[in-house]
Amino acid sequence: MITGKNQLGNSLSNLGTKSFKTFNPQQNKENEWNFFEANETEIETALKLADRAFETFQKASGASRALFLNTIADEIEALDDVLITTYCAETGLPEGRAKGERGRTMGQLRSFAKLVEEGSWVKASIDTAIPERQPFPKIDIRKMMAPLGTVVVFGASNFPLAYSTAGGDTASAFAAGCPVVVKSHPMHAGTGELVAHAINIAAKKTNMPDGVFSNLNSSGIEVGQKLVNHPLTKAVGFTGSIQGGRALFDMASRRKEPIPVFAEMGSVNPVIILPQALQLKGEAWAKTYAGSITLGTGQFCTNPGLLFAIKHDSLENFTTVLSEELLKIDASCMLHPTIQSNYSKNKSEMMEQDGLSITADLKTNTPPNFAKQAVVKVSGEKFISNTKLHQEVFGPFSMIVSCKDEEELVKAIQSMEGQLTGTIISENGEVDNSSVLVNTLQSKVGRLIFNGVPTGVEVCPSMQHGGPYPASTDSRFTAVGIHAIDRWVRPISFQNWPNHLLPNALMNENPLKIERLINGELTKRAI
Amino acid sequence: MITGKNQLGNSLSNLGTKSFKTFNPQQNKENEWNFFEANETEIETALKLADRAFETFQKASGASRALFLNTIADEIEALDDVLITTYCAETGLPEGRAKGERGRTMGQLRSFAKLVEEGSWVKASIDTAIPERQPFPKIDIRKMMAPLGTVVVFGASNFPLAYSTAGGDTASAFAAGCPVVVKSHPMHAGTGELVAHAINIAAKKTNMPDGVFSNLNSSGIEVGQKLVNHPLTKAVGFTGSIQGGRALFDMASRRKEPIPVFAEMGSVNPVIILPQALQLKGEAWAKTYAGSITLGTGQFCTNPGLLFAIKHDSLENFTTVLSEELLKIDASCMLHPTIQSNYSKNKSEMMEQDGLSITADLKTNTPPNFAKQAVVKVSGEKFISNTKLHQEVFGPFSMIVSCKDEEELVKAIQSMEGQLTGTIISENGEVDNSSVLVNTLQSKVGRLIFNGVPTGVEVCPSMQHGGPYPASTDSRFTAVGIHAIDRWVRPISFQNWPNHLLPNALMNENPLKIERLINGELTKRAI
């Protein structure tokens, strides 16, 4: 069933000479399939097909785009066991995770379907004419959101389904009316191909134009570079490392026509445990955090990599319990040997930093590609003066930062770069007296969490997944939830435009029955 | 009354050694005032004050920010004649224009005041908890828009009031809760200082923090460069040339922490006159367009620089009438000798292009700094093959592009870069049969106009002022109308956050009585 070919609109293609295989980290061996890297002709074909598809796809009704999205979800479900098996063979992740992520992916597709079927997301705004206004008549003007054009989506290593081929970026781009060209992630090209095939079947079943979707294989960076630099590409979605995301952002910014890049990148997700919480519930939080740090082998962008507290006996106790609990958890497999070796390397480099003590570091023998979880501890002073300590170690690793007082804690938070999340653990209302600390944390993050863990990203309208740089390249948008659609659209105004030629969303009759801002009032009424 | 000093929060300062004067183009002589260019210390002070002011300003209620904005409008009005006189002395524009622009500026300030006083603009979204949900409980999560931080605003040469010191960028940034540092435009530094003073009085009267606003003089590019590169700057607003806007965008993109730049840049605003309109109403449109081309000495970003039509006798007639009418209009003064000399140079260079015929070029003697309006004509074929012809000639200049058929016309539009506006002139419903043409035009512009002129930008919610690059650096935002506030804010989520610590907009009780998205339903109800 897996051909290893590139999906160019409705056709499969393997014109290139370069090929690669994916790897099963649990079995520590290559998978059987051979993937053909897209060559220049195939990149060109995918983008030209997408550009042609845009002509009709941008005009497709919300109902038909919803049908397309729902059918993609159905076709992914129809892949059934083969998808789960392939997912596990290419990631080392357990079946439960594969099924959970598949559920989330289908949920995302269906939530965007619901959004565009309802239709109000286009933010229709109408200011009607006032011909008698002095000194100049007011002319009728109407505005709505329209898609940007072809979106290039980069698959993410750690979310083969929810942030890759038919993940949130693709679902939101389709919902907006943008064709999508996916640069498949080389670590799970088989999973990607299966999903790409499902999308293609859905596109054909729902009469979408050929080229609305393409899936390109690549093992290196060249395919991605060519896609981002191509004049037919109009926006980019990326989830991955700071280095990778920044490289794409720089490339896109240097184009003759710069294009928006939404890159969701690294984050260490600071957690602040306030004194009373530490004293009264320190052990319980230590157990909870041992679980959060190791969840998914620590391979979540919301993994809690930094735990801040004020120096106290109870912090010693918390450290001991966290370290013990962490070592009780079974080691688990990482996504790929490269990710495992990077983890080992980054962990070692971190542990060699001056003033750092190691409070937990799994020493037992583990199978190949498994991560040895670890916790380290450092003073607030050392943390503030050494920005190397601020960097993410992607994997089941966390650092306790022991600050001498609240002032140093505030300074430590202030010294950090932007983050996806920031968490406050508080007991007996002690947070009420920490407004400077909370404000400082708020200025650094996209999401504030109270008495919880940052892992687990609820897909709902109120979720902000993104944050000040380098958490993402543009903190004004989110990668998760319905508002992720805003990344791929621009407003367009129609002045004095004939009613019968207006898009349905802006017609007098309000045929879509959507919420519209009419002369400043939000209403569903017709004009 | 004009001191020539920089306004640093509540203080005036002239630490630098460089100074300059503004110029009265009507009288062809320098104005009396001496302006002190901001030096490095002053730039640093302005940004540090702004950053400190942000701590409180970002938390100020909508009502208090509205009072600030309305008071700025009042204080600008209170400047009365001295503002109008200074404006005219520094721009060569007539008193009527000065008063009109002042009215628009006050209207903008008051419309943002109204927006933030009402409060729903923060897009509050609430998803309440479902503790019993399987397999995982759903946690309460809430989201709203929060300000980015200090915004640097560049004054625009052609709108000393509406796009400069207290113009749309400043008004929208204040409304969002962002402190503003203005880099005053050197051509109207006196007008800028008067308005800056008005803003400062308003800030003091309404108890805004010191540093919420600063105004820096500069005659070159260094002050702007330092402002954009400074780590405390969080976003940039600019209106001006493609070269200038792109330079700022490049600088901001290369920063360690890239920041958003909204630059509204050049546009030639294509107008397509369909065959029947040309035949039946060609003369009337020729007269209308002669007025639009010369309005404000052609110094509007929405000036119609390109008129497209299909070759026909009626196009000859249109060309003749437009040329005659244009020459009947009195020549008028440009903003500055530099702008006038650039106009002359760009016009001459354009007129030397191969295959171009000059159908109107004012030859009479005019006072210094006046622009000699002109119309030229070229074939569609030449236009498509020579992108030099696509460039803006800032001033009262327009080019008629005569296409051999509709196919060539579509190709000509397709060959263009992004534009602020695109206009269709149609008669007897002929536009109904031009869907390819209209779609092509739509893909290039931010605003489509039917049977009208692009000059005249109505300030209302449905106005899109911005467009595909290079009309602006990010087509997803507008520089005009209430949605301009979206440029300066980012979403922030609060997960499981204690109700009494939430921002008012997200509290259960809905104390601000704003529209909120609660579990997917737009409502003003409390929880």
Interface residues (C-beta under 8 A of the other chain):
Chain A: E55 S125 I126 D127 F136 K138 I139 I141 R142 K143 A146 L148 G149 F249 D250 S253 R254 E257 P258 P260 E417 G418 V431 D432 V438 N439 Q442 S443 V445 G446 R447 L448 I449 F450 N451 G452 G456 E458 C460 P461 S462 M463 Q464 G466 P468 Y469 P470 T473 D474 S475 R476 F477 T478 H483 D486 R487 V489 R490 P491 I492 S493 F494 Q495 N496 W497 P498 H500 L501 E515 L517 G520 L522
Chain B: E55 S125 I126 D127 F136 K138 I139 I141 R142 K143 A146 L148 G149 F249 D250 S253 R254 E257 P258 P260 E417 G418 V431 D432 V438 N439 Q442 S443 V445 G446 R447 L448 I449 F450 N451 G452 G456 E458 C460 P461 S462 M463 Q464 G466 P468 Y469 P470 T473 D474 S475 R476 F477 T478 H483 D486 R487 V489 R490 P491 I492 S493 F494 Q495 N496 W497 P498 H500 L501 E515 L517 G520 L522
